[in-house]
Amino acid sequence: MVNPKYHVFVCTSCRINGTQKGFCHSKGSVDLVQRFMEEIDDKDLSGEVMVTNTGCFGICDKGPVVVIYPEGTWYGNVTEDDVETIVESHLVGGEKVKELLI
Amino acid sequence: MVNPKYHVFVCTSCRINGTQKGFCHSKGSVDLVQRFMEEIDDKDLSGEVMVTNTGCFGICDKGPVVVIYPEGTWYGNVTEDDVETIVESHLVGGEKVKELLI
C-alpha cells in the first residue's frame, strides 16, 4: 500500500537523547505498535492505515511519541489504553484526540 | 521542532521482507540519512525539515525507500547522489522528483 489515508509513526527508539529521562522504547512503545496493528486489523482499516516504527524524534521526555500524517498530528505520553481512542476518534472519526496533543 | 514543513522518513530497516531480495539497510540507507542531514544543514533548512529513520515499509524491492510528508510522496531506489536533487527540487523548490517516484 503506497499513499495510505493515514500513516501512523510510532517512535521505538532506544536512543537516550541528551539529558532527558527515559526514551520511547523503555516506555513501552513497541507494544504500542502491536496494539495499533491489532486495532487497525479489528476495524478493517488495513487498506487505508499504515503503521511504521521510527527512530528518535528528539522529544523523548514526551514519549512515547506517535505522529500521524498527512495532518502532522503529534501525540505524546501515549499509553496502550490510548491506542483504541486514537484509532476510533482520529483514524475512524477524523477527530484529533486533544488531550494527547503535544 | 514539532510540525515541520517537510518530514523526511528514510527506511533503515534490516528486516528481510518475505521473499524480496535485499533491504533498505543493506542498500546504504543509513548513509542516506546522513546525507539528508548534511544537505539540510548546508541549505539552512533545519528549522523546517525533519529527518527520521524508520522501520520497514514493506516494499523492500524498491528500497532504499524515502517518504516525505505531509504530501505523502514515495521515492524508491534512492541513492546518495539523489539526496541533493530531492532536497533542492522537492524541499526547496516544492517540485517532486518524478523519476524517483514509486
N, CA and C atoms of all chains as a GROMACS GRO file, in nm:
protein
  612
    1MET      N    1   0.085  -0.121   0.000
    1MET     CA    2   0.000   0.000   0.000
    1MET      C    3   0.088   0.125   0.000
    2VAL      N    4   0.080   0.204  -0.102
    2VAL     CA    5   0.151   0.330  -0.103
    2VAL      C    6   0.047   0.441  -0.091
    3ASN      N    7   0.086   0.552  -0.029
    3ASN     CA    8  -0.007   0.661   0.000
    3ASN      C    9  -0.131   0.618   0.078
    4PRO      N   10  -0.110   0.576   0.202
    4PRO     CA   11  -0.224   0.542   0.286
    4PRO      C   12  -0.304   0.668   0.322
    5LYS      N   13  -0.427   0.649   0.360
    5LYS     CA   14  -0.508   0.764   0.405
    5LYS      C   15  -0.445   0.823   0.532
    6TYR      N   16  -0.406   0.735   0.623
    6TYR     CA   17  -0.335   0.778   0.744
    6TYR      C   18  -0.208   0.695   0.760
    7HIS      N   19  -0.101   0.762   0.795
    7HIS     CA   20   0.025   0.691   0.822
    7HIS      C   21   0.065   0.722   0.966
    8VAL      N   22   0.064   0.617   1.049
    8VAL     CA   23   0.092   0.631   1.192
    8VAL      C   24   0.238   0.595   1.217
    9PHE      N   25   0.315   0.689   1.269
    9PHE     CA   26   0.456   0.666   1.300
    9PHE      C   27   0.472   0.659   1.452
   10VAL      N   28   0.530   0.551   1.498
   10VAL     CA   29   0.549   0.530   1.641
   10VAL      C   30   0.698   0.523   1.670
   11CYS      N   31   0.747   0.615   1.754
   11CYS     CA   32   0.889   0.609   1.789
   11CYS      C   33   0.916   0.487   1.876
   12THR      N   34   1.010   0.405   1.833
   12THR     CA   35   1.053   0.290   1.914
   12THR      C   36   1.202   0.299   1.943
   13SER      N   37   1.250   0.421   1.944
   13SER     CA   38   1.395   0.441   1.961
   13SER      C   39   1.440   0.412   2.104
   14CYS      N   40   1.558   0.356   2.115
   14CYS     CA   41   1.620   0.339   2.246
   14CYS      C   42   1.739   0.434   2.260
   15ARG      N   43   1.735   0.540   2.182
   15ARG     CA   44   1.834   0.647   2.198
   15ARG      C   45   1.808   0.724   2.327
   16ILE      N   46   1.913   0.754   2.399
   16ILE     CA   47   1.899   0.844   2.513
   16ILE      C   48   1.936   0.983   2.464
   17ASN      N   49   1.836   1.069   2.455
   17ASN     CA   50   1.852   1.199   2.392
   17ASN      C   51   1.893   1.304   2.495
   18GLY      N   52   2.020   1.339   2.495
   18GLY     CA   53   2.070   1.441   2.585
   18GLY      C   54   2.048   1.402   2.729
   19THR      N   55   2.001   1.495   2.806
   19THR     CA   56   1.985   1.472   2.949
   19THR      C   57   1.842   1.431   2.984
   20GLN      N   58   1.759   1.412   2.881
   20GLN     CA   59   1.620   1.378   2.907
   20GLN      C   60   1.609   1.238   2.963
   21LYS      N   61   1.514   1.222   3.052
   21LYS     CA   62   1.498   1.091   3.118
   21LYS      C   63   1.413   0.997   3.033
   22GLY      N   64   1.462   0.875   3.021
   22GLY     CA   65   1.384   0.772   2.955
   22GLY      C   66   1.377   0.795   2.805
   23PHE      N   67   1.318   0.701   2.734
   23PHE     CA   68   1.305   0.712   2.590
   23PHE      C   69   1.186   0.625   2.552
   24CYS      N   70   1.138   0.646   2.431
   24CYS     CA   71   1.012   0.582   2.392
   24CYS      C   72   1.015   0.429   2.408
   25HIS      N   73   1.127   0.369   2.369
   25HIS     CA   74   1.138   0.223   2.375
   25HIS      C   75   1.118   0.172   2.517
   26SER      N   76   1.178   0.241   2.614
   26SER     CA   77   1.169   0.196   2.753
   26SER      C   78   1.032   0.225   2.814
   27LYS      N   79   0.954   0.307   2.743
   27LYS     CA   80   0.821   0.339   2.793
   27LYS      C   81   0.712   0.261   2.718
   28GLY      N   82   0.751   0.148   2.661
   28GLY     CA   83   0.651   0.056   2.607
   28GLY      C   84   0.604   0.082   2.465
   29SER      N   85   0.684   0.157   2.387
   29SER     CA   86   0.632   0.194   2.255
   29SER      C   87   0.627   0.078   2.156
   30VAL      N   88   0.707  -0.024   2.177
   30VAL     CA   89   0.698  -0.140   2.087
   30VAL      C   90   0.560  -0.207   2.103
   31ASP      N   91   0.512  -0.211   2.225
   31ASP     CA   92   0.377  -0.264   2.247
   31ASP      C   93   0.271  -0.175   2.181
   32LEU      N   94   0.298  -0.046   2.174
   32LEU     CA   95   0.204   0.043   2.106
   32LEU      C   96   0.189   0.007   1.958
   33VAL      N   97   0.302  -0.023   1.895
   33VAL     CA   98   0.297  -0.063   1.753
   33VAL      C   99   0.206  -0.184   1.738
   34GLN      N  100   0.226  -0.281   1.826
   34GLN     CA  101   0.146  -0.403   1.822
   34GLN      C  102  -0.002  -0.372   1.843
   35ARG      N  103  -0.033  -0.286   1.939
   35ARG     CA  104  -0.173  -0.250   1.968
   35ARG      C  105  -0.236  -0.176   1.849
   36PHE      N  106  -0.161  -0.085   1.787
   36PHE     CA  107  -0.214  -0.016   1.669
   36PHE      C  108  -0.248  -0.118   1.560
   37MET      N  109  -0.158  -0.212   1.539
   37MET     CA  110  -0.181  -0.311   1.433
   37MET      C  111  -0.304  -0.397   1.463
   38GLU      N  112  -0.320  -0.433   1.590
   38GLU     CA  113  -0.439  -0.511   1.629
   38GLU      C  114  -0.567  -0.432   1.607
   39GLU      N  115  -0.566  -0.306   1.651
   39GLU     CA  116  -0.686  -0.222   1.637
   39GLU      C  117  -0.722  -0.199   1.490
   40ILE      N  118  -0.619  -0.176   1.411
   40ILE     CA  119  -0.640  -0.150   1.269
   40ILE      C  120  -0.695  -0.274   1.200
   41ASP      N  121  -0.646  -0.388   1.242
   41ASP     CA  122  -0.696  -0.515   1.189
   41ASP      C  123  -0.841  -0.537   1.233
   42ASP      N  124  -0.866  -0.515   1.362
   42ASP     CA  125  -1.001  -0.534   1.417
   42ASP      C  126  -1.104  -0.448   1.344
   43LYS      N  127  -1.064  -0.329   1.310
   43LYS     CA  128  -1.157  -0.232   1.250
   43LYS      C  129  -1.149  -0.231   1.098
   44ASP      N  130  -1.082  -0.331   1.042
   44ASP     CA  131  -1.074  -0.345   0.896
   44ASP      C  132  -1.018  -0.221   0.827
   45LEU      N  133  -0.918  -0.162   0.888
   45LEU     CA  134  -0.859  -0.040   0.832
   45LEU      C  135  -0.726  -0.065   0.762
   46SER      N  136  -0.691  -0.193   0.748
   46SER     CA  137  -0.556  -0.221   0.697
   46SER      C  138  -0.538  -0.174   0.552
   47GLY      N  139  -0.646  -0.150   0.482
   47GLY     CA  140  -0.634  -0.098   0.346
   47GLY      C  141  -0.607   0.050   0.340
   48GLU      N  142  -0.626   0.121   0.450
   48GLU     CA  143  -0.610   0.266   0.444
   48GLU      C  144  -0.517   0.325   0.550
   49VAL      N  145  -0.476   0.243   0.647
   49VAL     CA  146  -0.387   0.295   0.751
   49VAL      C  147  -0.259   0.212   0.753
   50MET      N  148  -0.146   0.279   0.756
   50MET     CA  149  -0.018   0.211   0.768
   50MET      C  150   0.046   0.251   0.901
   51VAL      N  151   0.112   0.155   0.966
   51VAL     CA  152   0.183   0.182   1.092
   51VAL      C  153   0.331   0.153   1.070
   52THR      N  154   0.416   0.247   1.108
   52THR     CA  155   0.560   0.230   1.090
   52THR      C  156   0.633   0.274   1.216
   53ASN      N  157   0.725   0.193   1.262
   53ASN     CA  158   0.808   0.235   1.376
   53ASN      C  159   0.921   0.324   1.327
   54THR      N  160   0.967   0.411   1.414
   54THR     CA  161   1.070   0.508   1.374
   54THR      C  162   1.182   0.517   1.477
   55GLY      N  163   1.285   0.589   1.435
   55GLY     CA  164   1.390   0.632   1.526
   55GLY      C  165   1.344   0.756   1.602
   56CYS      N  166   1.440   0.818   1.669
   56CYS     CA  167   1.411   0.925   1.766
   56CYS      C  168   1.360   1.053   1.701
   57PHE      N  169   1.252   1.109   1.759
   57PHE     CA  170   1.201   1.239   1.715
   57PHE      C  171   1.263   1.353   1.796
   58GLY      N  172   1.342   1.319   1.897
   58GLY     CA  173   1.413   1.422   1.972
   58GLY      C  174   1.336   1.486   2.087
   59ILE      N  175   1.220   1.432   2.117
   59ILE     CA  176   1.141   1.486   2.228
   59ILE      C  177   1.105   1.372   2.324
   60CYS      N  178   1.212   1.304   2.368
   60CYS     CA  179   1.199   1.182   2.446
   60CYS      C  180   1.120   1.202   2.576
   61ASP      N  181   1.129   1.323   2.631
   61ASP     CA  182   1.059   1.346   2.758
   61ASP      C  183   0.907   1.343   2.740
   62LYS      N  184   0.861   1.354   2.616
   62LYS     CA  185   0.717   1.348   2.588
   62LYS      C  186   0.676   1.210   2.536
   63GLY      N  187   0.769   1.116   2.537
   63GLY     CA  188   0.741   0.984   2.481
   63GLY      C  189   0.654   0.898   2.569
   64PRO      N  190   0.598   0.793   2.512
   64PRO     CA  191   0.605   0.754   2.373
   64PRO      C  192   0.537   0.856   2.280
   65VAL      N  193   0.607   0.885   2.170
   65VAL     CA  194   0.558   0.982   2.072
   65VAL      C  195   0.499   0.908   1.951
   66VAL      N  196   0.380   0.953   1.910
   66VAL     CA  197   0.312   0.899   1.792
   66VAL      C  198   0.280   1.017   1.701
   67VAL      N  199   0.317   1.006   1.573
   67VAL     CA  200   0.291   1.114   1.477
   67VAL      C  201   0.205   1.058   1.365
   68ILE      N  202   0.099   1.130   1.333
   68ILE     CA  203   0.009   1.083   1.227
   68ILE      C  204   0.010   1.184   1.112
   69TYR      N  205   0.044   1.132   0.993
   69TYR     CA  206   0.040   1.212   0.870
   69TYR      C  207  -0.073   1.160   0.784
   70PRO      N  208  -0.128   1.242   0.692
   70PRO     CA  209  -0.073   1.367   0.640
   70PRO      C  210  -0.101   1.492   0.724
   71GLU      N  211  -0.181   1.484   0.830
   71GLU     CA  212  -0.214   1.608   0.903
   71GLU      C  213  -0.096   1.663   0.981
   72GLY      N  214  -0.003   1.574   1.020
   72GLY     CA  215   0.106   1.618   1.107
   72GLY      C  216   0.056   1.640   1.248
   73THR      N  217  -0.006   1.537   1.303
   73THR     CA  218  -0.056   1.542   1.440
   73THR      C  219   0.044   1.472   1.531
   74TRP      N  220   0.084   1.542   1.637
   74TRP     CA  221   0.184   1.486   1.729
   74TRP      C  222   0.118   1.455   1.862
   75TYR      N  223   0.123   1.325   1.898
   75TYR     CA  224   0.070   1.282   2.027
   75TYR      C  225   0.187   1.242   2.119
   76GLY      N  226   0.175   1.276   2.248
   76GLY     CA  227   0.278   1.240   2.343
   76GLY      C  228   0.224   1.164   2.462
   77ASN      N  229   0.315   1.099   2.533
   77ASN     CA  230   0.280   1.021   2.652
   77ASN      C  231   0.170   0.920   2.622
   78VAL      N  232   0.179   0.859   2.505
   78VAL     CA  233   0.074   0.767   2.460
   78VAL      C  234   0.087   0.633   2.532
   79THR      N  235  -0.023   0.585   2.586
   79THR     CA  236  -0.025   0.455   2.652
   79THR      C  237  -0.101   0.354   2.566
   80GLU      N  238  -0.091   0.229   2.605
   80GLU     CA  239  -0.165   0.126   2.531
   80GLU      C  240  -0.316   0.153   2.534
   81ASP      N  241  -0.362   0.206   2.647
   81ASP     CA  242  -0.505   0.237   2.658
   81ASP      C  243  -0.549   0.348   2.563
   82ASP      N  244  -0.454   0.432   2.523
   82ASP     CA  245  -0.488   0.543   2.432
   82ASP      C  246  -0.505   0.499   2.288
   83VAL      N  247  -0.450   0.382   2.255
   83VAL     CA  248  -0.446   0.342   2.114
   83VAL      C  249  -0.588   0.328   2.057
   84GLU      N  250  -0.677   0.262   2.131
   84GLU     CA  251  -0.813   0.244   2.082
   84GLU      C  252  -0.881   0.380   2.061
   85THR      N  253  -0.855   0.473   2.155
   85THR     CA  254  -0.911   0.608   2.143
   85THR      C  255  -0.862   0.679   2.018
   86ILE      N  256  -0.731   0.669   1.994
   86ILE     CA  257  -0.674   0.735   1.875
   86ILE      C  258  -0.732   0.674   1.748
   87VAL      N  259  -0.741   0.542   1.746
   87VAL     CA  260  -0.793   0.476   1.625
   87VAL      C  261  -0.939   0.515   1.603
   88GLU      N  262  -1.021   0.507   1.707
   88GLU     CA  263  -1.165   0.536   1.690
   88GLU      C  264  -1.188   0.684   1.660
   89SER      N  265  -1.124   0.770   1.739
   89SER     CA  266  -1.150   0.913   1.724
   89SER      C  267  -1.084   0.970   1.599
   90HIS      N  268  -0.955   0.946   1.586
   90HIS     CA  269  -0.878   1.011   1.479
   90HIS      C  270  -0.889   0.936   1.345
   91LEU      N  271  -0.858   0.806   1.350
   91LEU     CA  272  -0.846   0.733   1.222
   91LEU      C  273  -0.982   0.693   1.165
   92VAL      N  274  -1.078   0.670   1.253
   92VAL     CA  275  -1.213   0.639   1.204
   92VAL      C  276  -1.297   0.766   1.197
   93GLY      N  277  -1.294   0.845   1.305
   93GLY     CA  278  -1.384   0.961   1.312
   93GLY      C  279  -1.328   1.091   1.257
   94GLY      N  280  -1.197   1.095   1.234
   94GLY     CA  281  -1.137   1.218   1.180
   94GLY      C  282  -1.121   1.329   1.283
   95GLU      N  283  -1.138   1.295   1.412
   95GLU     CA  284  -1.124   1.394   1.520
   95GLU      C  285  -0.997   1.368   1.599
   96LYS      N  286  -0.911   1.468   1.609
   96LYS     CA  287  -0.789   1.450   1.687
   96LYS      C  288  -0.823   1.430   1.835
   97VAL      N  289  -0.735   1.358   1.905
   97VAL     CA  290  -0.753   1.336   2.049
   97VAL      C  291  -0.680   1.449   2.122
   98LYS      N  292  -0.755   1.551   2.157
   98LYS     CA  293  -0.694   1.677   2.203
   98LYS      C  294  -0.607   1.661   2.327
   99GLU      N  295  -0.648   1.575   2.418
   99GLU     CA  296  -0.574   1.564   2.544
   99GLU      C  297  -0.437   1.499   2.526
  100LEU      N  298  -0.411   1.440   2.412
  100LEU     CA  299  -0.279   1.377   2.389
  100LEU      C  300  -0.189   1.463   2.300
  101LEU      N  301  -0.241   1.572   2.250
  101LEU     CA  302  -0.162   1.656   2.159
  101LEU      C  303  -0.041   1.718   2.230
  102ILE      N  304   0.069   1.725   2.160
  102ILE     CA  305   0.188   1.794   2.215
  102ILE      C  306   0.232   1.902   2.117
  103MET      N  307   1.146   2.075   1.739
  103MET     CA  308   1.060   2.122   1.631
  103MET      C  309   0.944   2.024   1.611
  104VAL      N  310   0.823   2.074   1.635
  104VAL     CA  311   0.706   1.990   1.607
  104VAL      C  312   0.635   2.051   1.487
  105ASN      N  313   0.572   1.963   1.407
  105ASN     CA  314   0.509   2.006   1.281
  105ASN      C  315   0.605   2.077   1.187
  106PRO      N  316   0.704   2.001   1.138
  106PRO     CA  317   0.793   2.059   1.038
  106PRO      C  318   0.718   2.084   0.907
  107LYS      N  319   0.774   2.171   0.824
  107LYS     CA  320   0.714   2.194   0.691
  107LYS      C  321   0.722   2.065   0.608
  108TYR      N  322   0.838   2.000   0.615
  108TYR     CA  323   0.857   1.871   0.550
  108TYR      C  324   0.916   1.773   0.649
  109HIS      N  325   0.863   1.652   0.648
  109HIS     CA  326   0.918   1.547   0.734
  109HIS      C  327   0.962   1.432   0.642
  110VAL      N  328   1.093   1.409   0.642
  110VAL     CA  329   1.153   1.309   0.554
  110VAL      C  330   1.176   1.180   0.633
  111PHE      N  331   1.112   1.073   0.591
  111PHE     CA  332   1.128   0.944   0.657
  111PHE      C  333   1.212   0.852   0.567
  112VAL      N  334   1.319   0.798   0.623
  112VAL     CA  335   1.410   0.712   0.547
  112VAL      C  336   1.410   0.574   0.611
  113CYS      N  337   1.369   0.474   0.536
  113CYS     CA  338   1.372   0.338   0.591
  113CYS      C  339   1.516   0.293   0.610
  114THR      N  340   1.547   0.252   0.732
  114THR     CA  341   1.680   0.195   0.758
  114THR      C  342   1.666   0.054   0.813
  115SER      N  343   1.557  -0.010   0.775
  115SER     CA  344   1.529  -0.143   0.829
  115SER      C  345   1.621  -0.249   0.773
  116CYS      N  346   1.656  -0.345   0.859
  116CYS     CA  347   1.730  -0.462   0.812
  116CYS      C  348   1.641  -0.586   0.817
  117ARG      N  349   1.510  -0.561   0.814
  117ARG     CA  350   1.415  -0.671   0.802
  117ARG      C  351   1.424  -0.729   0.662
  118ILE      N  352   1.420  -0.861   0.654
  118ILE     CA  353   1.408  -0.926   0.524
  118ILE      C  354   1.261  -0.957   0.504
  119ASN      N  355   1.198  -0.884   0.414
  119ASN     CA  356   1.054  -0.887   0.397
  119ASN      C  357   1.013  -0.995   0.297
  120GLY      N  358   0.965  -1.108   0.347
  120GLY     CA  359   0.920  -1.214   0.259
  120GLY      C  360   1.032  -1.265   0.171
  121THR      N  361   1.001  -1.282   0.046
  121THR     CA  362   1.098  -1.339  -0.047
  121THR      C  363   1.173  -1.231  -0.125
  122GLN      N  364   1.146  -1.105  -0.089
  122GLN     CA  365   1.210  -0.997  -0.163
  122GLN      C  366   1.360  -0.992  -0.133
  123LYS      N  367   1.436  -0.958  -0.235
  123LYS     CA  368   1.580  -0.956  -0.220
  123LYS      C  369   1.628  -0.824  -0.161
  124GLY      N  370   1.718  -0.832  -0.065
  124GLY     CA  371   1.778  -0.712  -0.009
  124GLY      C  372   1.682  -0.634   0.076
  125PHE      N  373   1.733  -0.531   0.139
  125PHE     CA  374   1.650  -0.446   0.223
  125PHE      C  375   1.720  -0.311   0.231
  126CYS      N  376   1.646  -0.212   0.275
  126CYS     CA  377   1.697  -0.074   0.266
  126CYS      C  378   1.831  -0.058   0.336
  127HIS      N  379   1.846  -0.120   0.454
  127HIS     CA  380   1.968  -0.106   0.531
  127HIS      C  381   2.090  -0.154   0.452
  128SER      N  382   2.075  -0.266   0.384
  128SER     CA  383   2.188  -0.323   0.309
  128SER      C  384   2.216  -0.245   0.181
  129LYS      N  385   2.121  -0.159   0.144
  129LYS     CA  386   2.139  -0.079   0.023
  129LYS      C  387   2.182   0.065   0.056
  130GLY      N  388   2.240   0.082   0.174
  130GLY     CA  389   2.304   0.210   0.204
  130GLY      C  390   2.214   0.318   0.260
  131SER      N  391   2.098   0.280   0.316
  131SER     CA  392   2.003   0.384   0.357
  131SER      C  393   2.049   0.462   0.480
  132VAL      N  394   2.134   0.401   0.563
  132VAL     CA  395   2.184   0.478   0.678
  132VAL      C  396   2.268   0.596   0.630
  133ASP      N  397   2.343   0.574   0.522
  133ASP     CA  398   2.420   0.685   0.464
  133ASP      C  399   2.327   0.791   0.405
  134LEU      N  400   2.210   0.749   0.358
  134LEU     CA  401   2.113   0.847   0.307
  134LEU      C  402   2.068   0.943   0.417
  135VAL      N  403   2.043   0.888   0.534
  135VAL     CA  404   2.002   0.973   0.647
  135VAL      C  405   2.108   1.079   0.672
  136GLN      N  406   2.232   1.036   0.675
  136GLN     CA  407   2.343   1.126   0.697
  136GLN      C  408   2.349   1.233   0.588
  137ARG      N  409   2.333   1.191   0.463
  137ARG     CA  410   2.339   1.286   0.351
  137ARG      C  411   2.224   1.387   0.358
  138PHE      N  412   2.105   1.339   0.393
  138PHE     CA  413   1.993   1.433   0.408
  138PHE      C  414   2.025   1.536   0.516
  139MET      N  415   2.078   1.489   0.628
  139MET     CA  416   2.109   1.582   0.736
  139MET      C  417   2.213   1.685   0.694
  140GLU      N  418   2.314   1.640   0.621
  140GLU     CA  419   2.417   1.733   0.573
  140GLU      C  420   2.358   1.837   0.477
  141GLU      N  421   2.277   1.789   0.384
  141GLU     CA  422   2.218   1.881   0.285
  141GLU      C  423   2.125   1.982   0.352
  142ILE      N  424   2.050   1.935   0.448
  142ILE     CA  425   1.955   2.021   0.519
  142ILE      C  426   2.030   2.126   0.600
  143ASP      N  427   2.140   2.083   0.657
  143ASP     CA  428   2.225   2.176   0.732
  143ASP      C  429   2.288   2.278   0.637
  144ASP      N  430   2.342   2.228   0.526
  144ASP     CA  431   2.407   2.316   0.426
  144ASP      C  432   2.311   2.423   0.377
  145LYS      N  433   2.187   2.385   0.360
  145LYS     CA  434   2.089   2.478   0.300
  145LYS      C  435   2.005   2.550   0.404
  146ASP      N  436   2.050   2.539   0.530
  146ASP     CA  437   1.984   2.612   0.639
  146ASP      C  438   1.835   2.580   0.649
  147LEU      N  439   1.803   2.451   0.632
  147LEU     CA  440   1.662   2.410   0.636
  147LEU      C  441   1.626   2.341   0.767
  148SER      N  442   1.720   2.343   0.863
  148SER     CA  443   1.696   2.262   0.982
  148SER      C  444   1.578   2.313   1.065
  149GLY      N  445   1.537   2.436   1.042
  149GLY     CA  446   1.419   2.486   1.114
  149GLY      C  447   1.288   2.440   1.055
  150GLU      N  448   1.291   2.385   0.933
  150GLU     CA  449   1.164   2.349   0.870
  150GLU      C  450   1.158   2.207   0.817
  151VAL      N  451   1.271   2.137   0.818
  151VAL     CA  452   1.272   1.999   0.768
  151VAL      C  453   1.323   1.906   0.877
  152MET      N  454   1.252   1.798   0.900
  152MET     CA  455   1.296   1.697   0.995
  152MET      C  456   1.324   1.567   0.919
  153VAL      N  457   1.428   1.497   0.963
  153VAL     CA  458   1.462   1.367   0.902
  153VAL      C  459   1.453   1.261   1.010
  154THR      N  460   1.382   1.153   0.981
  154THR     CA  461   1.366   1.045   1.079
  154THR      C  462   1.386   0.911   1.010
  155ASN      N  463   1.463   0.824   1.071
  155ASN     CA  464   1.477   0.689   1.016
  155ASN      C  465   1.359   0.602   1.062
  156THR      N  466   1.326   0.503   0.982
  156THR     CA  467   1.209   0.421   1.014
  156THR      C  468   1.238   0.272   1.000
  157GLY      N  469   1.141   0.194   1.047
  157GLY     CA  470   1.137   0.051   1.020
  157GLY      C  471   1.082   0.028   0.880
  158CYS      N  472   1.053  -0.097   0.853
  158CYS     CA  473   1.018  -0.144   0.717
  158CYS      C  474   0.884  -0.090   0.666
  159PHE      N  475   0.884  -0.042   0.542
  159PHE     CA  476   0.760   0.000   0.475
  159PHE      C  477   0.698  -0.115   0.395
  160GLY      N  478   0.768  -0.226   0.388
  160GLY     CA  479   0.710  -0.344   0.322
  160GLY      C  480   0.731  -0.351   0.172
  161ILE      N  481   0.809  -0.259   0.117
  161ILE     CA  482   0.835  -0.262  -0.027
  161ILE      C  483   0.987  -0.261  -0.050
  162CYS      N  484   1.050  -0.361   0.012
  162CYS     CA  485   1.196  -0.368   0.018
  162CYS      C  486   1.260  -0.374  -0.121
  163ASP      N  487   1.188  -0.433  -0.217
  163ASP     CA  488   1.246  -0.444  -0.352
  163ASP      C  489   1.262  -0.308  -0.418
  164LYS      N  490   1.195  -0.208  -0.365
  164LYS     CA  491   1.206  -0.072  -0.420
  164LYS      C  492   1.299   0.016  -0.336
  165GLY      N  493   1.364  -0.044  -0.237
  165GLY     CA  494   1.448   0.034  -0.147
  165GLY      C  495   1.579   0.075  -0.205
  166PRO      N  496   1.646   0.169  -0.144
  166PRO     CA  497   1.602   0.244  -0.028
  166PRO      C  498   1.479   0.331  -0.054
  167VAL      N  499   1.385   0.324   0.041
  167VAL     CA  500   1.260   0.398   0.030
  167VAL      C  501   1.266   0.523   0.117
  168VAL      N  502   1.224   0.635   0.059
  168VAL     CA  503   1.216   0.763   0.130
  168VAL      C  504   1.074   0.816   0.112
  169VAL      N  505   1.010   0.853   0.222
  169VAL     CA  506   0.873   0.905   0.217
  169VAL      C  507   0.873   1.046   0.274
  170ILE      N  508   0.812   1.138   0.204
  170ILE     CA  509   0.807   1.276   0.251
  170ILE      C  510   0.662   1.318   0.276
  171TYR      N  511   0.639   1.360   0.400
  171TYR     CA  512   0.508   1.412   0.437
  171TYR      C  513   0.521   1.560   0.462
  172PRO      N  514   0.412   1.641   0.452
  172PRO     CA  515   0.274   1.597   0.451
  172PRO      C  516   0.217   1.554   0.316
  173GLU      N  517   0.291   1.568   0.206
  173GLU     CA  518   0.231   1.534   0.077
  173GLU      C  519   0.209   1.386   0.058
  174GLY      N  520   0.291   1.304   0.127
  174GLY     CA  521   0.283   1.161   0.104
  174GLY      C  522   0.348   1.124  -0.028
  175THR      N  523   0.472   1.166  -0.045
  175THR     CA  524   0.548   1.136  -0.166
  175THR      C  525   0.641   1.019  -0.138
  176TRP      N  526   0.631   0.917  -0.220
  176TRP     CA  527   0.712   0.796  -0.200
  176TRP      C  528   0.819   0.788  -0.309
  177TYR      N  529   0.945   0.787  -0.264
  177TYR     CA  530   1.057   0.772  -0.356
  177TYR      C  531   1.123   0.636  -0.334
  178GLY      N  532   1.166   0.574  -0.443
  178GLY     CA  533   1.231   0.443  -0.433
  178GLY      C  534   1.365   0.441  -0.502
  179ASN      N  535   1.444   0.339  -0.468
  179ASN     CA  536   1.577   0.320  -0.526
  179ASN      C  537   1.662   0.448  -0.513
  180VAL      N  538   1.650   0.511  -0.397
  180VAL     CA  539   1.717   0.639  -0.375
  180VAL      C  540   1.865   0.615  -0.346
  181THR      N  541   1.949   0.686  -0.416
  181THR     CA  542   2.094   0.677  -0.394
  181THR      C  543   2.143   0.804  -0.324
  182GLU      N  544   2.267   0.799  -0.279
  182GLU     CA  545   2.326   0.918  -0.216
  182GLU      C  546   2.326   1.037  -0.312
  183ASP      N  547   2.349   1.008  -0.441
  183ASP     CA  548   2.351   1.116  -0.540
  183ASP      C  549   2.214   1.181  -0.557
  184ASP      N  550   2.108   1.107  -0.524
  184ASP     CA  551   1.973   1.162  -0.540
  184ASP      C  552   1.935   1.258  -0.427
  185VAL      N  553   2.007   1.253  -0.317
  185VAL     CA  554   1.966   1.330  -0.199
  185VAL      C  555   1.966   1.480  -0.228
  186GLU      N  556   2.074   1.528  -0.292
  186GLU     CA  557   2.083   1.671  -0.322
  186GLU      C  558   1.968   1.712  -0.415
  187THR      N  559   1.938   1.626  -0.512
  187THR     CA  560   1.828   1.654  -0.605
  187THR      C  561   1.696   1.664  -0.530
  188ILE      N  562   1.671   1.570  -0.440
  188ILE     CA  563   1.545   1.571  -0.364
  188ILE      C  564   1.536   1.697  -0.278
  189VAL      N  565   1.647   1.731  -0.213
  189VAL     CA  566   1.645   1.849  -0.126
  189VAL      C  567   1.621   1.975  -0.209
  190GLU      N  568   1.696   1.990  -0.318
  190GLU     CA  569   1.683   2.112  -0.398
  190GLU      C  570   1.548   2.122  -0.469
  191SER      N  571   1.508   2.012  -0.531
  191SER     CA  572   1.385   2.016  -0.609
  191SER      C  573   1.262   2.015  -0.520
  192HIS      N  574   1.256   1.919  -0.431
  192HIS     CA  575   1.134   1.898  -0.353
  192HIS      C  576   1.127   1.990  -0.230
  193LEU      N  577   1.232   1.987  -0.148
  193LEU     CA  578   1.225   2.056  -0.019
  193LEU      C  579   1.248   2.207  -0.033
  194VAL      N  580   1.328   2.245  -0.130
  194VAL     CA  581   1.348   2.389  -0.153
  194VAL      C  582   1.249   2.440  -0.258
  195GLY      N  583   1.241   2.367  -0.371
  195GLY     CA  584   1.161   2.416  -0.483
  195GLY      C  585   1.015   2.374  -0.484
  196GLY      N  586   0.981   2.276  -0.400
  196GLY     CA  587   0.841   2.231  -0.397
  196GLY      C  588   0.801   2.143  -0.515
  197GLU      N  589   0.900   2.097  -0.594
  197GLU     CA  590   0.871   2.012  -0.709
  197GLU      C  591   0.917   1.870  -0.682
  198LYS      N  592   0.827   1.774  -0.693
  198LYS     CA  593   0.865   1.634  -0.673
  198LYS      C  594   0.966   1.590  -0.779
  199VAL      N  595   1.049   1.493  -0.740
  199VAL     CA  596   1.147   1.438  -0.836
  199VAL      C  597   1.079   1.319  -0.904
  200LYS      N  598   1.024   1.344  -1.020
  200LYS     CA  599   0.936   1.246  -1.084
  200LYS      C  600   1.001   1.111  -1.111
  201GLU      N  601   1.128   1.116  -1.150
  201GLU     CA  602   1.192   0.989  -1.189
  201GLU      C  603   1.217   0.895  -1.072
  202LEU      N  604   1.202   0.944  -0.950
  202LEU     CA  605   1.222   0.858  -0.832
  202LEU      C  606   1.090   0.813  -0.770
  203LEU      N  607   0.981   0.862  -0.821
  203LEU     CA  608   0.850   0.828  -0.762
  203LEU      C  609   0.819   0.680  -0.777
  204ILE      N  610   0.761   0.623  -0.674
  204ILE     CA  611   0.715   0.484  -0.685
  204ILE      C  612   0.567   0.479  -0.652
   0.00000   0.00000   0.00000
